[in-house]
């Protein structure tokens, strides 16, 4: 029984087995958070470019549907549609807003849906 207590063979495998789930969950969480940040940046870019297009380039972006379609084209890497974007004309100029739901998968911890919002107003 004394030799069994002093045997250290397989200790590294046991330590890895105990810490691996937390490590991989952490790595998956970092990757998922990075993708969510990229989605926020792409969404913000699309509303800024669409608001600018509505104010500056009225031949391409003259109607609400054209502005929304332009915003869809500017949302790099996201699967958006025109209903994601709304267009208004408040006192600040042409305003484009967007709401986009991102499903964040944290591996063994679970999945959480987060709604990203972006807004931009460009003067006329």
C-alpha positions, 0 to 999 in steps of 0.5 A, a space after each residue: 500500500 505504501 508504494 501505491 501512495 508514492 506512485 506519481 505515474 499518470 499525475 499529469 494526465 489527471 491534472 490535465 483531465 481536471 483542468 481541461 474543461 475549464 481551459 477549453 471553456 475559457 478559450 471558446 468564450 474568448 473566441 465567441 466574445 471576439 466574434 461578438 465584438 466583430 459583429 458589433 463593429 460590422 453593424 456600426 460600420 453599416 449604419 454609419 455608411 448607410 446614414 452617410 449615403 442617405 445624406 450625401 449620395 441621394 441617387 443611390 440612397 433616395 428611399 428607405 428601402 434603398 438605404 436599408 439595402 445599402 446597409 445590408 451590403 455594408 454589414 460585412 460578414 453578418 447575415 442581415 436583412 433589410 428588417 434589421 435596419 430602420 431609417 428616420 429623419 430627426 433633427 440631426 439629419 438621416 438616422 439609421 438604427 440596427 438591432 441584431 441578435 447574436 447567439 454566443 456559444 460558451 461551450 459546456 457553459 451554455 448558449 446566450 443570445 445577445 442583442 447588438 444595437 447600433 445607431 448613426 445620424 449624419 447631417 444633411 
